Amino acid sequence: MNPIARKQKKSGIGTFLLVAVVMALVFGAALKLRPAIEAKWHATTSTTTSSTSGQTVTAAQTAFIKKMAAPAKRVYQLNHQVLPSIVVAQAILESNWGKSELYQQANNPFGMKGSYNGSSKAFPTAEYIDGKKK
């Protein structure tokens, strides 16, 4: 083997070993820090305050989210069309966190029109622009 090829081979092995050692150190540190990172993650995700609005989420609102999320996830896993988070957000907006008459009486969080098993329910609606009924 010529001296240049030997030097390149030696240099390549050294670089490989250096990269392997650095990766092992990073991986080892990550394993050691994982419990602390998970604890911090759970502490921040289990708080009851929304960071964007500053409003407190009640137990009833959390229950509504869970109720809407379960079927939204199932449908998304079947067709991958609408993200569950979008479905839940829309249900919150349209049903006022499940407090609307339509949701309470007809289990309809989205204001969808139609009939179920041959029956339907009518709800009067109004449009408002700039706070004025149209």
QUILINNOR-V669194 format. One record per backbone hydrogen bond with DSSP energy under -0.5 kcal/mol. CO is the residue of the C=O (numbers start at 1). NH is the residue of the N-H. E is the energy in kcal/mol with one decimal. If there is no record, write none. Layout:
co=CO nh=NH e=E
co=CO nh=NH e=E
//
This chain:
co=2 nh=6 e=-2.1
co=3 nh=7 e=-2.1
co=4 nh=8 e=-2.4
co=5 nh=9 e=-2.5
co=6 nh=10 e=-2.5
co=7 nh=11 e=-2.6
co=8 nh=12 e=-2.6
co=9 nh=13 e=-2.1
co=10 nh=14 e=-2.1
co=11 nh=15 e=-2.3
co=12 nh=16 e=-2.4
co=13 nh=17 e=-2.7
co=14 nh=18 e=-2.4
co=15 nh=19 e=-2.6
co=16 nh=20 e=-2.6
co=17 nh=21 e=-2.5
co=18 nh=22 e=-2.4
co=19 nh=23 e=-2.6
co=20 nh=24 e=-2.3
co=21 nh=25 e=-2.4
co=22 nh=26 e=-2.5
co=23 nh=27 e=-3.0
co=24 nh=28 e=-2.7
co=25 nh=29 e=-2.6
co=26 nh=30 e=-2.4
co=27 nh=31 e=-2.3
co=28 nh=32 e=-2.2
co=29 nh=33 e=-2.4
co=30 nh=34 e=-1.4
co=33 nh=37 e=-2.6
co=34 nh=38 e=-3.1
co=35 nh=39 e=-2.4
co=36 nh=40 e=-2.2
co=37 nh=41 e=-2.6
co=38 nh=42 e=-2.9
co=39 nh=43 e=-2.1
co=40 nh=44 e=-2.0
co=41 nh=45 e=-2.4
co=42 nh=46 e=-1.5
co=48 nh=57 e=-3.1
co=50 nh=54 e=-2.1
co=55 nh=50 e=-2.2
co=56 nh=58 e=-0.6
co=58 nh=62 e=-2.3
co=59 nh=63 e=-2.4
co=60 nh=64 e=-2.1
co=61 nh=65 e=-2.4
co=62 nh=66 e=-2.3
co=63 nh=67 e=-2.4
co=64 nh=68 e=-2.4
co=65 nh=69 e=-2.7
co=66 nh=70 e=-1.8
co=67 nh=71 e=-0.7
co=68 nh=72 e=-1.5
co=69 nh=73 e=-2.7
co=70 nh=74 e=-1.9
co=71 nh=75 e=-2.5
co=72 nh=76 e=-2.0
co=73 nh=77 e=-2.4
co=74 nh=78 e=-1.2
co=75 nh=79 e=-2.4
co=76 nh=80 e=-2.4
co=83 nh=86 e=-0.8
co=83 nh=87 e=-1.8
co=84 nh=88 e=-2.7
co=85 nh=89 e=-2.2
co=86 nh=90 e=-2.5
co=87 nh=91 e=-2.3
co=88 nh=92 e=-2.4
co=89 nh=93 e=-2.3
co=90 nh=94 e=-2.9
co=91 nh=95 e=-2.0
co=92 nh=96 e=-0.9
co=92 nh=97 e=-1.5
co=95 nh=99 e=-1.3
co=95 nh=100 e=-2.2
co=96 nh=99 e=-0.9
co=100 nh=104 e=-2.8
co=101 nh=105 e=-3.2
co=102 nh=106 e=-1.9
co=102 nh=108 e=-1.1
co=103 nh=107 e=-1.7
co=107 nh=109 e=-0.6
co=116 nh=119 e=-1.8
co=119 nh=116 e=-3.1
co=127 nh=134 e=-3.2
co=129 nh=132 e=-1.8
co=132 nh=129 e=-2.5
//
